[in-house]
Amino acid sequence: MRMRPRSIRARDTLVAAVLAALVLGAIATAVDLSMRNTVKGDLLQQTQLAARRASGGVRDGTLATPIPDDTGGRVLVQVVGAGGHVLDSTPAAAGRPPLSRLWPSANVRVRDVIECEGKGPGGSCDLVEVIRVTTAPDSVVVYASKPMPSYLVTGLLEVLLGAAVLVLTALVAWVTWRVVGRTLGPVEAIRAQLAEISASDLSRRVPETPGEDEIAQLARTANETLDRLERAVARQRQFASDASHELRTPIAGLRTNLEDAAMHPDDTDLHDVVRSALRDTDRLESIVTDLLLLARIGTGGMAAQEPIDLAELTAAEIDRRAYGAGPRVELARDVTVRGVRMQLVRLLGNLLDNADRYAGGVAAVEVARDGHDALLTVSDDGGGIAEEDRERVFERFTRLDSARSRGAGGTGLGLAIAREIAHAHGGTLRIEDAPKGARFVLRLPLQHDQR
């Protein structure tokens, strides 16, 4: 079973620490090798120079006694004869045993070795250059030695480099932890806020950060989703409330008539009971159909849209109704919108039904252009609607007076459905001032290619 941190912050910190350790470790190894090679090369150069000077002096017979020391005692030089006897040396090497036990052969006259004494922190090592002066069997040997720095002998360099790698790795981990924590802070705030939001209170929103980065886009998307969810839940509750309120009356009337017929069959006209039951059933069916349509439109259930000539659609709907004198009609040509045909037919039909129901004489219908919008106006010459009530008529099951009672027909959802369809198509439906009666104005955006 794989074990890894659950937190993104912890995982990112771990990955950054591992990568930092690998990279810094490689750098430290390169630095260690480079320093060792550089220091060893410098020491070797100094010891070789001192040994070769002494070897040349021995061959030429010009070597002074004691051997001159140009390094201030930093490089020790000895001339050792057969049997390991020190024949000559620099002052700093006087009285010391041979600097090395290595005795080069006649075939390999020059050697360099590292001689160490002791181990651990107290140990020391010397770099020794060994030169056999001649190939003769009794040739003397010149030794030149210089001590190596303690940090190369005791491992202090590796300890320091290792400590530096650990410190820098810890610093990288700390910086990553802080940076990722600060970066993910808004995400945690969004998560906490979403965890507190419940179905009973969808009005709360997650905090949004400025900018256009991924977190800001996440916050805006979450809030947009919450907006849609809140609207959907509100419509669901509205549907349940409307259904329970409006279905109760026809169901109660239907039940009363049927119970009365069942209790007094001899005193009941069966045909009247059936006709009354059918009327109540028709009303129930109309209410349920309208409520379902409202719920479907409100949750964004839009069918495929198509270009629609609003004037042709209006003319066809008026002709279908087979009016007598008919409404006054003024239709502009080529007023094309984009929408769902059946829904726009329903919207227009609801406006025409409302005008027919409350008109005192003749209604009027007009289709026109207004800038980038298409206008559909349906007017009647009835009693009109007070300005303070012009928004209320679009609420579900709202009647303003007895003239607009249920007895006048309809489910009380026609104007609510009309406005929902208008909003779903990116438009508006309002009541505007008129000399007489009510004037409903539908405004829809023209199709893009006509702008």
C-alpha angles and dihedrals in degrees: 000000000000116000117205135148114275093214120084087215092056093044093051091047092050093048092048091048093049093047091046091050092050095046095042091044090054090048091048091050091051091048091049094050092044094050093047093049093046095048093043091049091051092048091047091051092053095046093045091052093050093045094048092050091052092044091051091049091052092051093046094042090234099111110123124223118264096030110252114252115214094169100064093247095308092115118046117209128191135176109211125190131207112299092035098279116152105231099178139353146167114276092257091055096045114126094014125121118250111301090232140011092220112116112189120222124237090255096053105033099167123058136160122203141168114237117197133190122197129350135251127024093335097051126106136197133201130202107226128195111203121195126179102212098213139000092247115119091240095046118142122234127227119214124194117183137180126178118246119235113271094235088064093047103043096042092247090134091057091046092052093046091047091050090049090051091051093047094047091045090052089048091051090048092049093048091047091049091052096043095046090044091053091045094049094042093093090047090055090048089052091048093049092048092048089050090056095048111096135182089257093059116032095154095092120095135201118253114266122216122213120252137047102273125125094268093051090049090048091053093048092047091049091051092047089051090049089050091054092044092050091050092047093049091046090053091047090053090045090051092050092046094047093045094049092046102042100035093053096072100051091040091051091048092048092048092048093052092047094046091048091051091048093049096043107027093157094054095045128093102223094202092054090048092050093047091049091047091050091051091052090046091051090051091049090050092049093049093048092047092050093045091051091049091051091049092049094049093044094055093052097259095157119165122217111303126223139181109276128189101224094202093052091046091051094047092049092050092049091048091048091057091057096218120195106222087354129200123303105266130200113173126179117213127248098015097155125183132172119240151103108302098211092049093050089048088053091049092050091045092053092051092048091047090051092049092048092048098052104025116118093205127341128355124221130220125193133179117192146146125256111182107293093349136083116225126208113184124189115184135179132190096226130117094298129219125274114246093242090055098048094099096040093063089066092058118099118272092357120153121177101199144349091283088064097044125129088262088070088067136251133081098268090247101091099097092039089054091046093054093046090053090049092051091046088057094050094257142106137240118203142159113242134189117283133177089242136002126358126319117200115196122195115195119192130171114255117242110278098244090058095057 
